[in-house]
Amino acid sequence: MAKPGKCEHAFKIIKSDTTLILWNCNMCHSGPHWYIYECARCKLKTCKPCSEKARA
């Protein structure tokens, strides 16, 4: 997934209640994570450090 061009990111946290659904960060590819930050506008999924970088 390509990084969005000009999105004013609005991240919300998504949590997994099971071991069946885990996420990897779309920016640094770390993971698997039990929770991930997803932009409500462009659906970019990032870890906590990358979500802070993307807002800046």
Order of alpha helices (4+ residues) and beta strands (2+ residues): beta-beta-beta-alpha
